[in-house]
Amino acid sequence: MSQVRTRPGLGSALASLRDNPQFRLLWWSNLFFFGGAWSQTLVLGWIAYELTGSEFLVAVFTAVRLAPLLLGPLTGALADRHHRVGMLIIASGWAFLAVAVVALLASAGLLSYGAIVIGGLAVGLAQSPSQPARAALVLELVGRENLSNANALNALAMNVTQVIGPALGGAMIAVLGAPTTLWISTLWYAASLVLLLPLRRYGRAVTRASERMLPLMINGFRQIGRNRLALAVLGVTLAANILIWPVYQSFMPVFARDQLGLDAAGLGVLLTCGGVGGLVGSMIIAGLGDFRHKGALFVFGTAAWGAMWALFAVSGQVAVSYLLMAAIGVFSAAFGVMQTTLLLITTDEGLHGRALGLQELAIGIMPVAALALGAIAQVVGVGPTTLCSSLLLIITLAALAVTEPRLIKIGSQSTRDDDPSAERPARLR
């Protein structure tokens, strides 16, 4: 397994892909898996709206699709207890079968709204619970020195699929029809599965398979609860998914139409600006190599992300809003890339799956937060709601930096023992 230390510079931005064949296989597998996820989510949402004509029922489908995020603590423990590559192979195979059944029903003209919801849940059960195993596997493949570079490249893959997946799915619906588009989505999952097969000797379990799940979870969460740095990182993740991500997921059509006077095409340009900004931000972080001051980039970059959202909330100019959305994308990379990197370097190897499971749970709060922010926006408007949410995120970051000043200093020295107060368990626990 190649673990050549990544040096700063744009030429090294693709270092983990270029120098590490195992990570390259995982990266391409991730690209196909999430490309399939984004495209089939759009297609199923489209069919759900065609069948029901109800925005509410489409929202119900989306909520059910995201519900497996709440299983993060359980699936994180599974990622520590079982073979991680095996879990990813099962997830890809399950997604392939689930979408194939839905595609078969669609082709036969038998696809109902209930089947769409069940299909969305099945894909969600393949995607969300596999995330802790997927993220923990990266560290094993590339090593600590290349972790930031590899996570940035994974974020790049996510941004690519988020931009291209829905666009490609929409184009295929228009040209080929929804059933054929679903069949093509199954091929994405099949490719993801095939690419994982050569990695079967990696992704070893880090706890005894005989250990019972509930004590394993409780023991892990107890240790993470004593790790103030890990809790601070998770706190930022939770705050961002309560205050900012629901704005992007729910309010963008409202901003486009009511505040900027844009049509659907204009909304597409606005979202593309954010996606391109995310690609640029991920490439910049990937090019930094094993840089110092990772915690500072996380805190100040996330604060800048919040500041750009605050400016966007009060902007009424289309051109300015396009630029601000691009800046939002750039700074979002500091949050998206570093939250996982810092969580991995501040927790013991035997806790990685469970720590990432808690991160998945923090992300899973987003649909509930979206409902709350939506209710507030219904009364005061999306602009004031977003402005207040952005400022609250900045205040939360400042409070965390004051109460746990080591958060900003992560990466300024050796990161192996960034939190000496945390209990370091034996490898088999």
C-alpha positions as CSV (number, residue, x, y, z in Angstrom):
1,M,0.0,0.0,0.0
2,S,1.6,3.3,-1.2
3,Q,1.7,6.1,1.4
4,V,3.9,8.7,-0.1
5,R,3.7,12.0,1.9
6,T,1.8,14.6,-0.1
7,R,3.7,17.9,-0.6
8,P,2.0,21.3,-1.0
9,G,1.4,22.6,-4.5
10,L,-1.2,22.4,-7.2
11,G,0.8,19.6,-8.9
12,S,0.2,17.4,-5.8
13,A,-3.6,18.0,-5.7
14,L,-4.2,14.6,-7.3
15,A,-1.4,12.9,-5.4
16,S,-3.5,10.3,-3.6
17,L,-5.2,9.3,-6.9
18,R,-1.9,9.3,-8.8
19,D,0.3,7.4,-6.3
20,N,-2.1,5.1,-4.4
21,P,-3.8,2.5,-6.6
22,Q,-6.0,1.2,-3.7
23,F,-7.4,4.7,-3.0
24,R,-7.8,5.2,-6.7
25,L,-10.1,2.2,-6.9
26,L,-12.1,3.4,-3.8
27,W,-12.4,7.0,-5.3
28,W,-13.8,5.7,-8.6
29,S,-16.1,3.4,-6.7
30,N,-17.3,6.4,-4.7
31,L,-17.8,8.4,-7.9
32,F,-20.0,5.8,-9.5
33,F,-21.9,5.1,-6.2
34,F,-22.8,8.7,-5.5
35,G,-23.4,9.4,-9.2
36,G,-26.0,6.7,-9.1
37,A,-27.5,8.0,-5.9
38,W,-27.9,11.6,-7.1
39,S,-29.3,10.6,-10.5
40,Q,-31.8,8.0,-9.2
41,T,-32.9,10.4,-6.4
42,L,-33.8,13.0,-9.0
43,V,-35.6,10.4,-11.2
44,L,-37.6,8.9,-8.4
45,G,-38.6,12.4,-7.1
46,W,-39.6,13.3,-10.7
47,I,-41.8,10.2,-11.0
48,A,-43.3,10.7,-7.6
49,Y,-44.4,14.2,-8.6
50,E,-45.8,13.0,-11.9
51,L,-47.8,10.3,-10.1
52,T,-49.1,12.4,-7.3
53,G,-48.8,16.1,-8.3
54,S,-48.2,16.8,-4.6
55,E,-45.2,18.8,-3.3
56,F,-45.9,17.4,0.1
57,L,-45.7,13.8,-1.0
58,V,-42.4,14.5,-2.8
59,A,-41.1,15.9,0.5
60,V,-42.3,12.8,2.3
61,F,-40.3,10.7,-0.2
62,T,-37.2,12.8,0.4
63,A,-37.6,12.5,4.2
64,V,-37.9,8.7,4.0
65,R,-34.9,8.6,1.6
66,L,-32.8,10.5,4.2
67,A,-34.1,8.7,7.3
68,P,-31.4,6.1,7.4
69,L,-28.9,8.8,8.4
70,L,-30.4,8.5,11.9
71,L,-28.9,5.0,12.0
72,G,-25.4,6.5,12.1
73,P,-24.5,5.3,15.7
74,L,-25.5,1.7,14.9
75,T,-23.8,1.6,11.5
76,G,-20.7,3.3,12.9
77,A,-20.3,0.5,15.4
78,L,-20.8,-2.0,12.6
79,A,-18.0,-0.4,10.7
80,D,-15.7,-1.0,13.7
81,R,-16.9,-4.5,14.2
82,H,-17.0,-5.9,10.6
83,H,-14.9,-5.9,7.4
84,R,-15.4,-2.4,5.9
85,V,-14.8,-3.2,2.3
86,G,-17.3,-6.1,2.7
87,M,-19.9,-3.6,4.0
88,L,-19.3,-1.4,1.0
89,I,-19.7,-4.4,-1.4
90,I,-23.0,-5.3,0.3
91,A,-24.2,-1.7,0.1
92,S,-23.4,-1.4,-3.6
93,G,-25.1,-4.8,-4.3
94,W,-28.1,-3.9,-2.3
95,A,-28.5,-0.5,-4.1
96,F,-28.1,-2.3,-7.5
97,L,-30.9,-4.7,-6.6
98,A,-33.2,-2.0,-5.1
99,V,-33.0,0.3,-8.2
100,A,-33.2,-2.7,-10.5
101,V,-36.6,-3.7,-8.9
102,V,-37.9,-0.2,-9.2
103,A,-36.7,0.1,-12.8
104,L,-38.4,-3.2,-13.6
105,L,-41.7,-2.0,-12.1
106,A,-41.4,1.3,-14.0
107,S,-40.7,-0.5,-17.3
108,A,-43.8,-2.7,-16.7
109,G,-46.0,0.3,-15.9
110,L,-46.6,-1.0,-12.3
111,L,-44.6,1.6,-10.3
112,S,-46.8,3.2,-7.6
113,Y,-46.0,6.0,-5.2
114,G,-45.6,3.5,-2.4
115,A,-43.1,1.5,-4.3
116,I,-41.1,4.7,-5.0
117,V,-41.0,5.5,-1.3
118,I,-39.9,1.9,-0.5
119,G,-37.3,2.1,-3.2
120,G,-36.0,5.4,-1.9
121,L,-35.7,3.9,1.6
122,A,-33.9,0.9,0.3
123,V,-31.3,3.1,-1.5
124,G,-31.0,5.2,1.6
125,L,-30.3,2.1,3.6
126,A,-27.5,1.3,1.2
127,Q,-26.0,4.8,1.1
128,S,-26.2,6.4,4.5
129,P,-25.2,3.4,6.8
130,S,-22.2,2.7,4.6
131,Q,-20.7,6.2,5.1
132,P,-18.8,5.5,8.3
133,A,-17.1,2.4,6.7
134,R,-16.4,4.4,3.6
135,A,-14.8,7.3,5.4
136,A,-12.8,5.2,7.9
137,L,-11.4,3.1,5.0
138,V,-9.7,6.2,3.5
139,L,-7.3,6.6,6.5
140,E,-6.3,2.9,6.3
141,L,-5.5,3.2,2.6
142,V,-3.6,6.5,2.5
143,G,-2.2,7.1,6.0
144,R,-2.4,10.2,8.2
145,E,0.0,12.2,6.1
146,N,-2.2,12.1,3.1
147,L,-5.6,12.1,4.8
148,S,-6.4,15.8,4.0
149,N,-5.5,15.3,0.4
150,A,-7.6,12.1,0.1
151,N,-10.6,13.6,1.9
152,A,-10.5,16.6,-0.4
153,L,-10.4,14.4,-3.4
154,N,-13.4,12.5,-2.0
155,A,-15.2,15.8,-1.5
156,L,-14.3,16.6,-5.1
157,A,-16.0,13.4,-6.3
158,M,-19.1,14.3,-4.2
159,N,-19.2,17.8,-5.8
160,V,-18.8,16.4,-9.3
161,T,-21.6,13.9,-8.8
162,Q,-23.8,16.5,-7.1
163,V,-23.4,18.8,-10.1
164,I,-23.4,16.3,-12.9
165,G,-25.6,13.5,-11.5
166,P,-28.9,15.5,-11.4
167,A,-28.1,17.3,-14.7
168,L,-27.3,14.0,-16.4
169,G,-30.4,12.4,-14.8
170,G,-32.6,15.2,-16.0
171,A,-31.2,15.1,-19.5
172,M,-31.7,11.3,-19.7
173,I,-35.3,11.6,-18.5
174,A,-36.0,14.0,-21.3
175,V,-34.3,11.9,-24.0
176,L,-34.7,8.3,-22.8
177,G,-37.5,8.4,-20.3
178,A,-37.6,7.7,-16.6
179,P,-37.5,3.8,-16.7
180,T,-34.5,3.7,-19.0
181,T,-32.7,6.3,-16.8
182,L,-33.3,4.1,-13.8
183,W,-31.8,1.1,-15.6
184,I,-28.7,3.2,-16.4
185,S,-28.5,4.1,-12.6
186,T,-28.2,0.4,-11.8
187,L,-25.1,0.3,-14.0
188,W,-23.5,3.0,-11.8
189,Y,-23.9,0.8,-8.7
190,A,-22.7,-2.3,-10.6
191,A,-19.5,-0.4,-11.6
192,S,-19.0,0.8,-7.9
193,L,-19.3,-2.9,-6.7
194,V,-16.8,-4.2,-9.3
195,L,-14.2,-1.6,-8.4
196,L,-14.4,-2.6,-4.7
197,L,-13.6,-6.3,-5.3
198,P,-9.8,-5.9,-5.6
199,L,-9.9,-4.1,-2.1
200,R,-11.2,-7.1,-0.2
201,R,-8.0,-7.6,1.7
202,Y,-8.3,-4.1,3.2
203,G,-10.9,-2.7,5.6
204,R,-10.1,-5.0,8.5
205,A,-12.3,-5.0,11.6
206,V,-10.9,-3.1,14.5
207,T,-12.9,-4.7,17.3
208,R,-13.8,-8.3,18.1
209,A,-16.7,-9.7,16.1
210,S,-17.9,-11.5,19.2
211,E,-18.4,-8.3,21.1
212,R,-22.1,-7.4,21.6
213,M,-23.3,-4.4,19.7
214,L,-24.9,-2.4,22.6
215,P,-21.9,-2.5,24.9
216,L,-19.7,-1.8,21.9
217,M,-21.7,1.3,21.1
218,I,-21.9,2.5,24.8
219,N,-18.2,2.0,25.4
220,G,-17.3,3.9,22.2
221,F,-19.7,6.8,22.9
222,R,-18.4,7.0,26.5
223,Q,-14.8,7.4,25.2
224,I,-15.8,9.9,22.5
225,G,-17.7,11.8,25.2
226,R,-14.5,12.3,27.1
227,N,-12.7,13.6,24.0
228,R,-13.3,17.3,24.1
229,L,-11.7,17.9,20.7
230,A,-13.8,15.3,19.0
231,L,-16.9,16.7,20.6
232,A,-16.0,20.2,19.4
233,V,-15.6,18.9,15.8
234,L,-18.9,17.1,16.1
235,G,-20.5,20.3,17.5
236,V,-19.5,22.2,14.4
237,T,-21.0,19.5,12.2
238,L,-24.2,19.6,14.2
239,A,-24.4,23.4,14.1
240,A,-23.8,23.5,10.3
241,N,-26.5,20.9,9.6
242,I,-29.0,22.8,11.8
243,L,-28.3,26.3,10.7
244,I,-26.9,26.3,7.1
245,W,-27.3,23.1,5.1
246,P,-31.1,23.3,5.4
247,V,-31.0,26.7,3.7
248,Y,-29.2,25.3,0.7
249,Q,-31.4,22.2,0.5
250,S,-34.7,24.0,0.9
251,F,-34.6,27.7,0.3
252,M,-32.7,28.1,-3.0
253,P,-35.8,28.0,-5.3
254,V,-37.4,30.7,-3.0
255,F,-34.3,32.9,-3.1
256,A,-34.1,32.5,-6.9
257,R,-37.7,33.4,-7.6
258,D,-38.7,35.8,-4.9
259,Q,-35.4,37.7,-4.0
260,L,-33.6,37.6,-7.3
261,G,-36.4,37.2,-9.9
262,L,-34.8,34.2,-11.6
263,D,-36.6,31.4,-13.5
264,A,-35.6,27.7,-13.4
265,A,-32.7,28.3,-15.7
266,G,-31.4,31.0,-13.4
267,L,-31.7,28.7,-10.4
268,G,-29.7,26.2,-12.3
269,V,-26.9,28.7,-12.8
270,L,-27.0,29.7,-9.2
271,L,-26.6,26.1,-8.0
272,T,-23.9,25.5,-10.6
273,C,-21.9,28.4,-9.2
274,G,-22.0,26.8,-5.8
275,G,-21.0,23.4,-7.2
276,V,-18.1,24.9,-9.2
277,G,-17.0,26.8,-6.1
278,G,-17.0,23.5,-4.1
279,L,-14.8,21.9,-6.8
280,V,-12.3,24.8,-6.6
281,G,-12.3,24.7,-2.8
282,S,-11.7,21.0,-2.7
283,M,-8.9,21.2,-5.2
284,I,-7.2,24.0,-3.2
285,I,-7.3,21.9,0.0
286,A,-6.1,18.8,-1.9
287,G,-3.1,20.9,-3.2
288,L,-2.1,21.9,0.3
289,G,-0.9,18.4,1.0
290,D,-0.2,17.5,4.7
291,F,-0.5,21.1,5.8
292,R,-0.3,22.6,9.2
293,H,-3.2,24.5,11.0
294,K,-5.9,22.1,9.9
295,G,-8.1,23.2,12.8
296,A,-7.7,26.9,12.0
297,L,-8.8,26.2,8.4
298,F,-11.8,24.3,9.7
299,V,-12.9,27.0,12.1
300,F,-12.1,30.1,10.1
301,G,-13.1,28.6,6.8
302,T,-16.5,27.5,8.2
303,A,-16.9,31.0,9.7
304,A,-16.2,32.6,6.3
305,W,-18.8,30.2,4.8
306,G,-21.3,31.5,7.3
307,A,-20.3,35.1,6.5
308,M,-20.9,34.5,2.7
309,W,-24.3,33.1,3.5
310,A,-25.1,36.2,5.5
311,L,-24.1,38.4,2.6
312,F,-26.1,36.3,0.2
313,A,-29.2,36.6,2.4
314,V,-29.2,40.4,2.0
315,S,-28.1,40.5,-1.7
316,G,-30.7,41.5,-4.2
317,Q,-28.3,41.7,-7.2
318,V,-28.2,38.7,-9.5
319,A,-24.5,39.1,-10.5
320,V,-23.4,39.6,-6.9
321,S,-25.5,36.6,-5.8
322,Y,-23.8,34.4,-8.4
323,L,-20.4,35.5,-7.1
324,L,-21.4,35.0,-3.5
325,M,-22.7,31.5,-4.3
326,A,-19.4,30.6,-5.8
327,A,-17.6,31.9,-2.7
328,I,-20.0,29.9,-0.6
329,G,-19.0,26.8,-2.5
330,V,-15.3,27.5,-2.0
331,F,-15.6,28.0,1.8
332,S,-18.0,25.0,2.1
333,A,-15.0,22.8,1.2
334,A,-13.2,23.9,4.4
335,F,-16.1,22.6,6.4
336,G,-16.9,19.5,4.3
337,V,-13.4,18.2,3.9
338,M,-12.0,19.1,7.4
339,Q,-14.9,17.8,9.5
340,T,-14.0,14.2,8.6
341,T,-10.3,14.7,8.6
342,L,-10.2,16.3,12.1
343,L,-12.6,13.7,13.5
344,L,-10.3,10.9,12.3
345,I,-7.1,12.4,13.6
346,T,-8.5,13.3,17.0
347,T,-10.0,9.8,17.8
348,D,-8.3,6.4,18.2
349,E,-8.4,4.0,15.3
350,G,-10.6,1.6,17.2
351,L,-13.3,4.4,17.5
352,H,-13.3,5.7,14.0
353,G,-16.5,3.9,12.8
354,R,-18.4,5.0,15.9
355,A,-17.1,8.6,15.7
356,L,-18.1,8.8,12.1
357,G,-21.5,7.2,13.0
358,L,-22.1,10.1,15.4
359,Q,-21.1,12.5,12.5
360,E,-23.7,10.8,10.3
361,L,-26.3,11.3,13.1
362,A,-25.5,15.0,13.3
363,I,-26.0,15.2,9.5
364,G,-29.2,13.3,9.8
365,I,-30.8,16.1,11.9
366,M,-30.9,18.3,8.8
367,P,-34.4,17.3,7.6
368,V,-35.8,18.1,11.0
369,A,-34.0,21.4,11.1
370,A,-35.3,22.2,7.6
371,L,-38.8,21.9,8.9
372,A,-38.1,24.3,11.7
373,L,-36.3,26.9,9.6
374,G,-39.1,26.6,7.0
375,A,-41.7,27.4,9.6
376,I,-39.7,30.5,10.7
377,A,-39.2,31.5,7.1
378,Q,-42.9,31.3,6.4
379,V,-43.3,34.1,9.0
380,V,-40.3,36.3,8.5
381,G,-39.0,35.4,5.1
382,V,-36.0,33.4,3.8
383,G,-33.7,36.3,3.8
384,P,-33.9,37.2,7.5
385,T,-34.0,33.5,8.5
386,T,-30.8,32.8,6.6
387,L,-29.1,35.9,7.9
388,C,-29.9,34.9,11.5
389,S,-28.8,31.3,10.9
390,S,-25.5,32.4,9.4
391,L,-24.8,34.8,12.3
392,L,-25.7,32.0,14.8
393,L,-23.2,29.7,13.1
394,I,-20.4,32.3,13.4
395,I,-21.3,32.9,17.1
396,T,-21.3,29.1,17.7
397,L,-17.9,28.8,16.2
398,A,-16.5,31.6,18.3
399,A,-17.9,30.0,21.4
400,L,-16.4,26.6,20.6
401,A,-13.0,28.3,19.8
402,V,-13.1,30.1,23.2
403,T,-14.2,27.1,25.3
404,E,-11.9,24.6,23.4
405,P,-9.0,26.7,22.0
406,R,-7.1,23.5,21.0
407,L,-9.7,23.1,18.2
408,I,-7.9,25.9,16.2
409,K,-4.5,24.4,16.9
410,I,-5.2,20.9,15.6
411,G,-2.5,20.1,13.0
412,S,-0.1,22.7,14.3
413,Q,1.8,19.9,16.0
414,S,1.6,16.1,16.2
415,T,-2.0,15.2,15.7
416,R,-1.7,11.6,17.2
417,D,-2.3,12.9,20.7
418,D,-4.3,16.1,20.0
419,D,-6.5,15.2,23.0
420,P,-4.5,13.8,25.8
421,S,-7.5,13.7,28.1
422,A,-9.2,11.1,25.8
423,E,-8.9,7.5,26.8
424,R,-6.8,5.5,24.3
425,P,-8.2,2.0,24.2
426,A,-6.3,-1.1,23.0
427,R,-6.7,-1.9,19.4
428,L,-9.0,-4.8,20.0
429,R,-11.8,-3.5,22.2
